[in-house]
Amino acid sequence: MTTFPGSARTEMVMGLPVSVDIRTALPAREMVPLLDNAFAWLRWVADTFSPAREDSQISRLNRGLTLRQVPELVEVLHRCDELSEATGGYFETRMDGVVDPSGYIKGWALERLSRALVNAGAGDHRISAGGDIRVRGSAAPGKRWRIGVRDPRRDIVRKVVFAHDLGIATSGGSPVVNPRTGKVEEGLGSVTVLGPDLGVADAYATAIYAMGPILARRYAADLAAAGPYQTMIVTRDGQEVTTPGFAAYSGADARLAG
């Protein structure tokens, strides 16, 4: 099979391995600094938004200290408030007086990086970090990306998704708190959301997981009916429930995807 002469790199960022795989044919003199800048951006995001880092802007905000003028901080907090309203409060970054945008920031960072790679001429790429994956362009000439959606609890591939342009976010590998009860939600196995913006998909996956089994199905159905975000819910006993549009990205219907 014909392949692209691109380049890939994996580094530890935000406490997990992050992979940037660029398939666009670019000269080495452009590819190396492009990858350097990609990981520099991700490290800046971790330094700025991680609540676990004492001098991050989020930590300083939570301690009432002076903040730097960071436009991205305002953007992220505003978007998180919008997503909280859109999910009826089930996506919530402000609990017990503490701000923590972790349910959005990883997807947002990868989405911003993906757009930057397109602007730099690297339109064929796959970026992955944990359960968040962003693909654009082609994996090989004329070929969509083939992405295995893994079950974070059982470490098996639940679905194989094909697309040229898609964000994929899975929640359930780490504890998710139900903002209504203040307790860790344990009613579902995992939630995967597909859509055009990985940050938004990340927030939706977190919120739907936090809702528990009954509300999750209802909200996922309403979300799919209203727009481009499709959901797969895995129950605690391993059953899969998908919204109708999910099938367009897998199996025989994959030719309709992306």
Accessible surface in RSA format (square Angstrom, percent):
REM  Atomic radii and reference values for relative SASA: ProtOr
REM  Chains: A
REM  Algorithm: Lee & Richards
REM  Probe-radius: 1.40
REM  Slices: 20
REM RES _ NUM      All-atoms   Total-Side   Main-Chain    Non-polar    All polar
REM                ABS   REL    ABS   REL    ABS   REL    ABS   REL    ABS   REL
RES MET A   1   181.25  93.9  99.37  65.8  81.88 195.0  95.08  80.8  86.18 114.2
RES THR A   2    97.28  69.2  83.07  84.2  14.21  33.9  54.06  72.6  43.22  65.3
RES THR A   3    88.44  62.9  72.78  73.8  15.66  37.3  42.45  57.0  45.99  69.5
RES PHE A   4    50.02  25.0  37.90  23.5  12.12  31.5  37.96  23.0  12.05  34.5
RES PRO A   5    95.57  69.7  68.33  62.3  27.24  99.0  82.02  67.7  13.56  84.2
RES GLY A   6    29.30  36.1   0.00   N/A  29.30  36.1   2.43   6.7  26.87  60.2
RES SER A   7    42.89  36.2  33.25  44.4   9.64  22.2  19.36  41.2  23.53  33.0
RES ALA A   8    65.64  60.4  36.68  56.6  28.96  65.9  36.81  51.8  28.83  76.4
RES ARG A   9    62.31  26.2  55.61  28.3   6.70  16.0  29.01  39.6  33.30  20.2
RES THR A  10    82.76  58.9  55.77  56.5  26.99  64.3  37.76  50.7  44.99  68.0
RES GLU A  11    51.01  29.3  44.02  33.3   6.99  16.6  27.44  53.1  23.57  19.2
RES MET A  12   129.67  67.2 105.24  69.6  24.43  58.2  92.57  78.7  37.09  49.1
RES VAL A  13     6.14   4.0   1.31   1.2   4.83  11.6   6.14   5.3   0.00   0.0
RES MET A  14    47.38  24.5  18.01  11.9  29.37  69.9  22.72  19.3  24.67  32.7
RES GLY A  15    72.56  89.5   0.00   N/A  72.56  89.5  37.27 102.3  35.29  79.0
RES LEU A  16    33.67  18.8  33.04  23.6   0.63   1.6  33.67  23.6   0.00   0.0
RES PRO A  17    78.81  57.4  72.68  66.2   6.13  22.3  72.75  60.1   6.06  37.6
RES VAL A  18     0.00   0.0   0.00   0.0   0.00   0.0   0.00   0.0   0.00   0.0
RES SER A  19    31.48  26.6  31.33  41.8   0.15   0.3  15.68  33.4  15.80  22.1
RES VAL A  20     0.00   0.0   0.00   0.0   0.00   0.0   0.00   0.0   0.00   0.0
RES ASP A  21    24.76  17.3  24.76  24.6   0.00   0.0   4.83  11.4  19.92  19.9
RES ILE A  22     0.03   0.0   0.00   0.0   0.03   0.1   0.00   0.0   0.03   0.1
RES ARG A  23    65.45  27.5  65.45  33.4   0.00   0.0   8.44  11.5  57.00  34.5
RES THR A  24    24.46  17.4  23.12  23.4   1.35   3.2  24.46  32.9   0.00   0.0
RES ALA A  25    65.40  60.1  42.88  66.2  22.52  51.2  44.09  62.1  21.31  56.5
RES LEU A  26    35.97  20.0  19.35  13.8  16.63  41.8  21.90  15.4  14.08  37.9
RES PRO A  27    51.85  37.8  38.70  35.3  13.15  47.8  51.01  42.1   0.84   5.2
RES ALA A  28    75.87  69.8  63.18  97.5  12.68  28.9  66.78  94.0   9.09  24.1
RES ARG A  29   189.56  79.6 161.99  82.6  27.57  65.6  78.30 107.0 111.27  67.4
RES GLU A  30    78.41  45.0  71.93  54.4   6.48  15.4  30.91  59.8  47.49  38.8
RES MET A  31     9.27   4.8   9.27   6.1   0.00   0.0   9.27   7.9   0.00   0.0
RES VAL A  32    79.10  52.1  79.10  71.6   0.00   0.0  79.10  68.7   0.00   0.0
RES PRO A  33    58.98  43.0  57.88  52.8   1.09   4.0  58.98  48.7   0.00   0.0
RES LEU A  34    26.11  14.5  23.23  16.6   2.89   7.3  24.85  17.5   1.26   3.4
RES LEU A  35     4.96   2.8   4.96   3.5   0.00   0.0   4.96   3.5   0.00   0.0
RES ASP A  36    61.85  43.3  58.96  58.7   2.88   6.8  22.99  54.1  38.85  38.7
RES ASN A  37    98.42  67.9  93.09  90.0   5.32  12.8  23.73  57.1  74.69  72.2
RES ALA A  38     2.63   2.4   0.19   0.3   2.44   5.5   2.29   3.2   0.33   0.9
RES PHE A  39     0.41   0.2   0.41   0.3   0.00   0.0   0.41   0.2   0.00   0.0
RES ALA A  40    49.58  45.6  42.05  64.9   7.53  17.1  44.18  62.2   5.40  14.3
RES TRP A  41    51.39  20.6  45.53  22.0   5.87  13.8  50.31  26.8   1.08   1.8
RES LEU A  42     0.00   0.0   0.00   0.0   0.00   0.0   0.00   0.0   0.00   0.0
RES ARG A  43   106.37  44.7 106.08  54.1   0.29   0.7  51.94  71.0  54.43  33.0
RES TRP A  44    81.10  32.5  77.69  37.6   3.41   8.0  63.10  33.6  18.00  29.2
RES VAL A  45     0.52   0.3   0.48   0.4   0.04   0.1   0.48   0.4   0.04   0.1
RES ALA A  46     4.06   3.7   1.25   1.9   2.81   6.4   4.06   5.7   0.00   0.0
RES ASP A  47    74.38  52.1  66.60  66.3   7.78  18.4  24.34  57.3  50.04  49.9
RES THR A  48     1.88   1.3   0.83   0.8   1.05   2.5   1.05   1.4   0.83   1.3
RES PHE A  49     2.36   1.2   1.37   0.9   0.98   2.6   1.51   0.9   0.85   2.4
RES SER A  50    26.63  22.5  20.69  27.6   5.93  13.7  15.58  33.2  11.05  15.5
RES PRO A  51    51.82  37.8  31.46  28.7  20.36  74.0  31.68  26.2  20.15 125.2
RES ALA A  52    97.89  90.0  57.17  88.2  40.72  92.6  68.46  96.4  29.43  78.0
RES ARG A  53   101.66  42.7  97.00  49.4   4.67  11.1  37.41  51.1  64.25  38.9
RES GLU A  54   137.08  78.7 124.21  94.0  12.87  30.6  47.87  92.6  89.22  72.8
RES ASP A  55    96.02  67.3  87.71  87.3   8.31  19.6  38.16  89.8  57.86  57.7
RES SER A  56     1.91   1.6   0.00   0.0   1.91   4.4   0.86   1.8   1.05   1.5
RES GLN A  57     1.64   0.9   1.54   1.1   0.09   0.2   0.26   0.5   1.38   1.0
RES ILE A  58     0.00   0.0   0.00   0.0   0.00   0.0   0.00   0.0   0.00   0.0
RES SER A  59     7.67   6.5   5.17   6.9   2.50   5.8   6.40  13.6   1.27   1.8
RES ARG A  60    57.71  24.2  57.71  29.4   0.00   0.0   4.45   6.1  53.25  32.3
RES LEU A  61    56.09  31.2  44.65  31.9  11.45  28.8  45.29  31.8  10.81  29.1
RES ASN A  62    48.02  33.1  16.81  16.2  31.21  75.1  15.15  36.5  32.86  31.8
RES ARG A  63   116.83  49.1  87.21  44.5  29.62  70.5  66.42  90.8  50.41  30.5
RES GLY A  64    69.72  86.0   0.00   N/A  69.72  86.0  36.18  99.3  33.54  75.1
RES LEU A  65    75.61  42.1  64.02  45.8  11.59  29.1  66.93  47.0   8.68  23.4
RES THR A  66   112.68  80.1  97.87  99.2  14.82  35.3  69.21  93.0  43.48  65.7
RES LEU A  67    52.22  29.1  35.53  25.4  16.69  42.0  36.52  25.6  15.71  42.3
RES ARG A  68   130.50  54.8 117.00  59.6  13.50  32.1  73.01  99.8  57.49  34.8
RES GLN A  69   175.64  98.2 149.58 109.3  26.06  62.0  65.02 138.4 110.61  83.9
RES VAL A  70    13.35   8.8   7.12   6.4   6.22  15.0   8.32   7.2   5.02  13.6
RES PRO A  71   103.05  75.1  91.53  83.4  11.52  41.9  99.11  81.8   3.94  24.5
RES GLU A  72    37.51  21.5  37.23  28.2   0.28   0.7   2.78   5.4  34.73  28.4
RES LEU A  73     8.09   4.5   8.09   5.8   0.00   0.0   8.09   5.7   0.00   0.0
RES VAL A  74   105.91  69.7 102.91  93.2   3.00   7.2 105.22  91.4   0.68   1.9
RES GLU A  75    73.78  42.4  64.86  49.1   8.92  21.2  40.37  78.1  33.41  27.3
RES VAL A  76     0.06   0.0   0.00   0.0   0.06   0.1   0.06   0.0   0.00   0.0
RES LEU A  77    25.35  14.1  25.06  17.9   0.30   0.7  25.06  17.6   0.29   0.8
RES HIS A  78   108.19  59.1 104.26  72.5   3.93  10.0  74.06  76.3  34.14  39.7
RES ARG A  79    77.95  32.7  77.95  39.7   0.00   0.0  21.04  28.8  56.91  34.5
RES CYS A  80     0.92   0.7   0.41   0.5   0.51   1.2   0.41   1.1   0.51   0.5
RES ASP A  81    64.25  45.0  56.91  56.6   7.34  17.3  25.50  60.0  38.75  38.6
RES GLU A  82    70.51  40.5  63.53  48.1   6.98  16.6  29.70  57.5  40.80  33.3
RES LEU A  83     2.47   1.4   2.47   1.8   0.00   0.0   2.47   1.7   0.00   0.0
RES SER A  84    17.03  14.4  16.78  22.4   0.25   0.6   7.24  15.4   9.79  13.7
RES GLU A  85   149.93  86.1 126.27  95.5  23.66  56.3  52.77 102.1  97.15  79.3
RES ALA A  86    53.86  49.5  26.65  41.1  27.21  61.9  38.66  54.4  15.21  40.3
RES THR A  87     2.55   1.8   0.00   0.0   2.55   6.1   0.73   1.0   1.82   2.8
RES GLY A  88    43.12  53.2   0.00   N/A  43.12  53.2  36.15  99.2   6.97  15.6
RES GLY A  89    20.60  25.4   0.00   N/A  20.60  25.4  16.40  45.0   4.21   9.4
RES TYR A  90    22.17  10.4  19.89  11.3   2.28   5.9   9.18   6.9  12.99  16.0
RES PHE A  91     4.91   2.5   4.56   2.8   0.35   0.9   4.91   3.0   0.00   0.0
RES GLU A  92    50.75  29.1  35.80  27.1  14.95  35.6   9.55  18.5  41.20  33.6
RES THR A  93     6.13   4.4   2.86   2.9   3.27   7.8   2.67   3.6   3.45   5.2
RES ARG A  94   103.99  43.7  88.79  45.3  15.20  36.2  45.57  62.3  58.42  35.4
RES MET A  95    68.52  35.5  60.29  39.9   8.23  19.6  58.52  49.8  10.00  13.2
RES ASP A  96   150.81 105.6 107.27 106.8  43.55 103.0  43.06 101.4 107.75 107.5
RES GLY A  97    75.15  92.7   0.00   N/A  75.15  92.7  43.79 120.2  31.35  70.2
RES VAL A  98    73.43  48.3  71.44  64.7   1.99   4.8  71.44  62.1   1.99   5.4
RES VAL A  99    12.21   8.0  12.21  11.1   0.00   0.0  12.21  10.6   0.00   0.0
RES ASP A 100    58.38  40.9  51.35  51.1   7.03  16.6  16.95  39.9  41.44  41.3
RES PRO A 101     0.18   0.1   0.18   0.2   0.00   0.0   0.18   0.1   0.00   0.0
RES SER A 102    57.56  48.6  46.25  61.7  11.31  26.1  35.52  75.6  22.04  30.9
RES GLY A 103    22.21  27.4   0.00   N/A  22.21  27.4  15.58  42.8   6.62  14.8
RES TYR A 104     9.22   4.3   9.22   5.2   0.00   0.0   0.00   0.0   9.22  11.4
RES ILE A 105    14.90   8.5  14.90  11.1   0.00   0.0  14.90  10.7   0.00   0.0
RES LYS A 106    43.70  21.3  43.70  26.8   0.00   0.0  32.66  29.4  11.05  11.8
RES GLY A 107     0.00   0.0   0.00   N/A   0.00   0.0   0.00   0.0   0.00   0.0
RES TRP A 108     9.56   3.8   9.19   4.4   0.38   0.9   9.40   5.0   0.17   0.3
RES ALA A 109     0.00   0.0   0.00   0.0   0.00   0.0   0.00   0.0   0.00   0.0
RES LEU A 110     0.00   0.0   0.00   0.0   0.00   0.0   0.00   0.0   0.00   0.0
RES GLU A 111     4.86   2.8   4.86   3.7   0.00   0.0   3.51   6.8   1.34   1.1
RES ARG A 112    72.13  30.3  67.76  34.5   4.37  10.4  15.92  21.8  56.21  34.1
RES LEU A 113     6.48   3.6   5.48   3.9   1.00   2.5   6.48   4.6   0.00   0.0
RES SER A 114     0.00   0.0   0.00   0.0   0.00   0.0   0.00   0.0   0.00   0.0
RES ARG A 115   108.57  45.6 106.37  54.2   2.20   5.2  39.53  54.0  69.04  41.8
RES ALA A 116    52.14  47.9  43.89  67.7   8.26  18.8  47.98  67.6   4.17  11.0
RES LEU A 117     2.70   1.5   2.62   1.9   0.08   0.2   2.70   1.9   0.00   0.0
RES VAL A 118    63.33  41.7  53.16  48.1  10.17  24.5  53.16  46.2  10.17  27.6
RES ASN A 119   131.35  90.6  93.20  90.1  38.15  91.9  30.31  72.9 101.04  97.7
RES ALA A 120    51.40  47.3  20.76  32.0  30.63  69.7  33.20  46.8  18.19  48.2
RES GLY A 121    41.10  50.7   0.00   N/A  41.10  50.7  32.02  87.9   9.07  20.3
RES ALA A 122     0.00   0.0   0.00   0.0   0.00   0.0   0.00   0.0   0.00   0.0
RES GLY A 123    26.17  32.3   0.00   N/A  26.17  32.3  20.90  57.4   5.27  11.8
RES ASP A 124    28.31  19.8  28.31  28.2   0.00   0.0   0.08   0.2  28.23  28.2
RES HIS A 125     0.00   0.0   0.00   0.0   0.00   0.0   0.00   0.0   0.00   0.0
RES ARG A 126    60.67  25.5  60.15  30.7   0.52   1.2  11.91  16.3  48.76  29.6
RES ILE A 127     0.00   0.0   0.00   0.0   0.00   0.0   0.00   0.0   0.00   0.0
RES SER A 128    22.92  19.4  22.29  29.7   0.63   1.5   7.57  16.1  15.35  21.5
RES ALA A 129     0.53   0.5   0.00   0.0   0.53   1.2   0.53   0.7   0.00   0.0
RES GLY A 130    52.75  65.1   0.00   N/A  52.75  65.1  29.39  80.6  23.36  52.3
RES GLY A 131    31.51  38.9   0.00   N/A  31.51  38.9  20.20  55.4  11.31  25.3
RES ASP A 132     1.02   0.7   1.02   1.0   0.00   0.0   0.00   0.0   1.02   1.0
RES ILE A 133    16.65   9.5  16.65  12.4   0.00   0.0  16.65  12.0   0.00   0.0
RES ARG A 134     4.26   1.8   4.26   2.2   0.00   0.0   0.00   0.0   4.26   2.6
RES VAL A 135     0.02   0.0   0.00   0.0   0.02   0.1   0.00   0.0   0.02   0.1
RES ARG A 136    37.35  15.7  37.35  19.0   0.00   0.0   6.97   9.5  30.38  18.4
RES GLY A 137    25.22  31.1   0.00   N/A  25.22  31.1  19.60  53.8   5.62  12.6
RES SER A 138    18.23  15.4  18.23  24.3   0.00   0.0   2.12   4.5  16.12  22.6
RES ALA A 139    15.92  14.6  15.82  24.4   0.10   0.2  15.82  22.3   0.10   0.3
RES ALA A 140     2.73   2.5   2.73   4.2   0.00   0.0   2.73   3.8   0.00   0.0
RES PRO A 141    62.24  45.4  44.17  40.3  18.07  65.7  47.82  39.5  14.42  89.6
RES GLY A 142    73.80  91.0   0.00   N/A  73.80  91.0  38.45 105.5  35.34  79.2
RES LYS A 143   108.29  52.8 107.22  65.8   1.06   2.5  51.09  46.0  57.20  60.9
RES ARG A 144    77.09  32.4  62.76  32.0  14.34  34.1   9.05  12.4  68.04  41.2
RES TRP A 145     7.35   2.9   7.35   3.6   0.00   0.0   7.35   3.9   0.00   0.0
RES ARG A 146   154.78  65.0 137.60  70.1  17.18  40.9  43.29  59.2 111.49  67.6
RES ILE A 147     0.00   0.0   0.00   0.0   0.00   0.0   0.00   0.0   0.00   0.0
RES GLY A 148    24.11  29.7   0.00   N/A  24.11  29.7   9.50  26.1  14.60  32.7
RES VAL A 149     3.33   2.2   0.91   0.8   2.42   5.8   3.33   2.9   0.00   0.0
RES ARG A 150   120.85  50.7 111.57  56.9   9.27  22.1  57.50  78.6  63.35  38.4
RES ASP A 151     3.37   2.4   2.39   2.4   0.98   2.3   0.67   1.6   2.71   2.7
RES PRO A 152    54.45  39.7  16.94  15.4  37.51 136.4  28.04  23.2  26.41 164.1
RES ARG A 153   114.23  48.0  75.88  38.7  38.35  91.3  34.98  47.8  79.25  48.0
RES ARG A 154   119.31  50.1  96.62  49.3  22.70  54.0  37.42  51.1  81.89  49.6
RES ASP A 155   101.24  70.9  89.59  89.2  11.65  27.6  31.61  74.4  69.64  69.5
RES ILE A 156    81.24  46.2  77.93  58.1   3.31   8.0  81.24  58.5   0.00   0.0
RES VAL A 157    70.12  46.1  43.56  39.4  26.57  64.0  43.56  37.8  26.57  72.1
RES ARG A 158    36.69  15.4  18.07   9.2  18.63  44.3   3.90   5.3  32.79  19.9
RES LYS A 159    62.83  30.7  58.21  35.7   4.62  11.0  15.18  13.7  47.64  50.7
RES VAL A 160    38.99  25.7  33.52  30.3   5.46  13.2  33.52  29.1   5.46  14.8
RES VAL A 161     0.00   0.0   0.00   0.0   0.00   0.0   0.00   0.0   0.00   0.0
RES PHE A 162    56.59  28.3  56.59  35.0   0.00   0.0  56.59  34.3   0.00   0.0
RES ALA A 163     0.00   0.0   0.00   0.0   0.00   0.0   0.00   0.0   0.00   0.0
RES HIS A 164    49.71  27.2  49.65  34.5   0.07   0.2  32.52  33.5  17.20  20.0
RES ASP A 165    65.14  45.6  55.04  54.8  10.10  23.9  17.41  41.0  47.73  47.6
RES LEU A 166     3.41   1.9   3.39   2.4   0.02   0.0   3.39   2.4   0.02   0.0
RES GLY A 167     0.00   0.0   0.00   N/A   0.00   0.0   0.00   0.0   0.00   0.0
RES ILE A 168     1.88   1.1   1.88   1.4   0.00   0.0   1.88   1.4   0.00   0.0
RES ALA A 169     0.00   0.0   0.00   0.0   0.00   0.0   0.00   0.0   0.00   0.0
RES THR A 170    24.38  17.3   7.99   8.1  16.39  39.1   4.90   6.6  19.49  29.5
RES SER A 171    11.81  10.0   6.67   8.9   5.15  11.9   8.03  17.1   3.78   5.3
RES GLY A 172     5.95   7.3   0.00   N/A   5.95   7.3   0.00   0.0   5.95  13.3
RES GLY A 173    57.31  70.7   0.00   N/A  57.31  70.7  19.08  52.4  38.23  85.6
RES SER A 174    79.45  67.1  71.57  95.5   7.88  18.1  36.08  76.8  43.37  60.8
RES PRO A 175   110.65  80.6  81.85  74.6  28.80 104.7  89.63  74.0  21.03 130.7
RES VAL A 176    16.35  10.8  12.84  11.6   3.51   8.5  16.13  14.0   0.22   0.6
RES VAL A 177    53.76  35.4  44.42  40.2   9.34  22.5  44.42  38.6   9.34  25.3
RES ASN A 178    13.78   9.5  13.78  13.3   0.00   0.0   0.79   1.9  12.99  12.6
RES PRO A 179    32.73  23.9   8.81   8.0  23.93  87.0   8.96   7.4  23.78 147.8
RES ARG A 180   151.54  63.6 115.31  58.8  36.23  86.3  46.98  64.2 104.55  63.4
RES THR A 181    84.11  59.8  54.98  55.7  29.13  69.4  60.35  81.1  23.76  35.9
RES GLY A 182    53.28  65.7   0.00   N/A  53.28  65.7  24.68  67.7  28.60  64.1
RES LYS A 183   150.89  73.6 146.06  89.6   4.83  11.5  93.47  84.1  57.43  61.2
RES VAL A 184    72.95  48.0  55.60  50.3  17.35  41.8  55.60  48.3  17.35  47.1
RES GLU A 185    29.80  17.1  25.46  19.3   4.33  10.3   3.42   6.6  26.38  21.5
RES GLU A 186   118.81  68.2 107.08  81.0  11.73  27.9  28.67  55.4  90.15  73.6
RES GLY A 187    23.87  29.4   0.00   N/A  23.87  29.4  17.16  47.1   6.71  15.0
RES LEU A 188     1.22   0.7   1.22   0.9   0.00   0.0   1.22   0.9   0.00   0.0
RES GLY A 189     3.97   4.9   0.00   N/A   3.97   4.9   3.97  10.9   0.00   0.0
RES SER A 190     2.52   2.1   2.52   3.4   0.00   0.0   0.00   0.0   2.52   3.5
RES VAL A 191     0.00   0.0   0.00   0.0   0.00   0.0   0.00   0.0   0.00   0.0
RES THR A 192     1.17   0.8   0.99   1.0   0.18   0.4   0.00   0.0   1.17   1.8
RES VAL A 193     0.00   0.0   0.00   0.0   0.00   0.0   0.00   0.0   0.00   0.0
RES LEU A 194     0.53   0.3   0.48   0.3   0.05   0.1   0.48   0.3   0.05   0.1
RES GLY A 195     1.09   1.3   0.00   N/A   1.09   1.3   1.09   3.0   0.00   0.0
RES PRO A 196    66.65  48.6  57.65  52.6   9.00  32.7  60.48  49.9   6.18  38.4
RES ASP A 197    32.26  22.6  32.26  32.1   0.00   0.0  10.36  24.4  21.90  21.8
RES LEU A 198     0.00   0.0   0.00   0.0   0.00   0.0   0.00   0.0   0.00   0.0
RES GLY A 199     0.12   0.2   0.00   N/A   0.12   0.2   0.12   0.3   0.00   0.0
RES VAL A 200     9.29   6.1   9.29   8.4   0.00   0.0   9.29   8.1   0.00   0.0
RES ALA A 201     0.00   0.0   0.00   0.0   0.00   0.0   0.00   0.0   0.00   0.0
RES ASP A 202    13.02   9.1  13.02  13.0   0.00   0.0   0.00   0.0  13.02  13.0
RES ALA A 203     0.00   0.0   0.00   0.0   0.00   0.0   0.00   0.0   0.00   0.0
RES TYR A 204    24.90  11.6  24.90  14.2   0.00   0.0   0.00   0.0  24.90  30.7
RES ALA A 205     0.20   0.2   0.20   0.3   0.00   0.0   0.20   0.3   0.00   0.0
RES THR A 206    26.93  19.2  26.93  27.3   0.00   0.0  20.58  27.6   6.35   9.6
RES ALA A 207     0.00   0.0   0.00   0.0   0.00   0.0   0.00   0.0   0.00   0.0
RES ILE A 208     0.00   0.0   0.00   0.0   0.00   0.0   0.00   0.0   0.00   0.0
RES TYR A 209     2.18   1.0   2.18   1.2   0.00   0.0   0.75   0.6   1.43   1.8
RES ALA A 210     0.28   0.3   0.28   0.4   0.00   0.0   0.28   0.4   0.00   0.0
RES MET A 211    16.51   8.5   4.99   3.3  11.52  27.4   3.08   2.6  13.43  17.8
RES GLY A 212     4.28   5.3   0.00   N/A   4.28   5.3   4.28  11.7   0.00   0.0
RES PRO A 213    57.43  41.9  57.00  52.0   0.43   1.6  57.32  47.3   0.11   0.7
RES ILE A 214   132.46  75.4 124.42  92.7   8.04  19.4 128.60  92.6   3.86  10.5
RES LEU A 215    66.58  37.1  65.46  46.8   1.12   2.8  65.46  46.0   1.12   3.0
RES ALA A 216     0.00   0.0   0.00   0.0   0.00   0.0   0.00   0.0   0.00   0.0
RES ARG A 217   114.48  48.1 107.53  54.8   6.94  16.5  38.18  52.2  76.30  46.2
RES ARG A 218   139.90  58.7 131.92  67.3   7.97  19.0  59.81  81.7  80.09  48.5
RES TYR A 219    44.49  20.8  42.19  24.0   2.30   6.0  39.70  29.8   4.79   5.9
RES ALA A 220     2.78   2.6   2.75   4.3   0.03   0.1   2.75   3.9   0.03   0.1
RES ALA A 221    53.97  49.6  47.54  73.4   6.43  14.6  49.19  69.3   4.79  12.7
RES ASP A 222    87.99  61.6  82.67  82.3   5.31  12.6  26.08  61.4  61.91  61.7
RES LEU A 223    19.89  11.1  15.28  10.9   4.61  11.6  19.32  13.6   0.58   1.6
RES ALA A 224    16.97  15.6   5.52   8.5  11.46  26.1   5.67   8.0  11.31  30.0
RES ALA A 225    94.57  87.0  50.22  77.5  44.35 100.9  62.63  88.2  31.94  84.6
RES ALA A 226    91.65  84.3  48.52  74.9  43.13  98.1  59.34  83.6  32.31  85.6
RES GLY A 227    31.36  38.7   0.00   N/A  31.36  38.7  24.71  67.8   6.65  14.9
RES PRO A 228    80.40  58.6  65.01  59.3  15.39  56.0  76.02  62.8   4.38  27.3
RES TYR A 229    23.06  10.8  23.02  13.1   0.04   0.1  17.17  12.9   5.89   7.3
RES GLN A 230    19.73  11.0  19.73  14.4   0.00   0.0   2.73   5.8  17.00  12.9
RES THR A 231     0.75   0.5   0.26   0.3   0.49   1.2   0.25   0.3   0.50   0.8
RES MET A 232     1.93   1.0   1.72   1.1   0.21   0.5   1.72   1.5   0.21   0.3
RES ILE A 233     2.25   1.3   2.25   1.7   0.00   0.0   2.25   1.6   0.00   0.0
RES VAL A 234     1.95   1.3   1.95   1.8   0.00   0.0   1.95   1.7   0.00   0.0
RES THR A 235    20.46  14.6  19.11  19.4   1.35   3.2  19.11  25.7   1.35   2.0
RES ARG A 236   118.66  49.8  97.08  49.5  21.57  51.4  37.79  51.7  80.86  49.0
RES ASP A 237    97.80  68.5  68.30  68.0  29.50  69.8  46.48 109.4  51.32  51.2
RES GLY A 238    14.14  17.4   0.00   N/A  14.14  17.4   4.10  11.2  10.04  22.5
RES GLN A 239   114.11  63.8 107.62  78.7   6.49  15.5  36.73  78.2  77.38  58.7
RES GLU A 240    68.25  39.2  37.30  28.2  30.95  73.7  15.71  30.4  52.54  42.9
RES VAL A 241    49.09  32.3  44.31  40.1   4.78  11.5  48.00  41.7   1.09   2.9
RES THR A 242    57.14  40.6  32.04  32.5  25.10  59.8   4.36   5.9  52.78  79.8
RES THR A 243    11.03   7.8   7.99   8.1   3.04   7.2  10.12  13.6   0.91   1.4
RES PRO A 244   121.89  88.8  97.88  89.2  24.00  87.3 110.85  91.5  11.04  68.6
RES GLY A 245    24.42  30.1   0.00   N/A  24.42  30.1  21.38  58.7   3.04   6.8
RES PHE A 246     2.10   1.0   2.10   1.3   0.00   0.0   2.10   1.3   0.00   0.0
RES ALA A 247    52.26  48.1  48.30  74.5   3.96   9.0  51.22  72.1   1.05   2.8
RES ALA A 248    29.93  27.5  27.05  41.7   2.89   6.6  28.59  40.3   1.34   3.6
RES TYR A 249    38.70  18.1  38.70  22.0   0.00   0.0   6.68   5.0  32.02  39.5
RES SER A 250    20.88  17.6  17.52  23.4   3.36   7.7   6.32  13.5  14.56  20.4
RES GLY A 251    56.12  69.2   0.00   N/A  56.12  69.2  43.55 119.5  12.57  28.1
RES ALA A 252    89.36  82.2  60.62  93.6  28.74  65.4  74.39 104.8  14.96  39.6
RES ASP A 253    58.76  41.2  58.20  57.9   0.56   1.3   3.24   7.6  55.51  55.4
RES ALA A 254    12.62  11.6  12.39  19.1   0.23   0.5  12.54  17.7   0.08   0.2
RES ARG A 255   167.11  70.2 145.40  74.1  21.71  51.7  68.70  93.9  98.41  59.6
RES LEU A 256   125.75  70.0  93.58  66.9  32.17  80.9  98.17  68.9  27.58  74.2
RES ALA A 257     3.65   3.4   0.00   0.0   3.65   8.3   1.83   2.6   1.81   4.8
RES GLY A 258    56.50  69.7   0.00   N/A  56.50  69.7  28.34  77.8  28.17  63.1
END  Absolute sums over single chains surface
CHAIN  1 A    11914.1       9109.5       2804.6       6592.7       5321.4
END  Absolute sums over all chains
TOTAL         11914.1       9109.5       2804.6       6592.7       5321.4
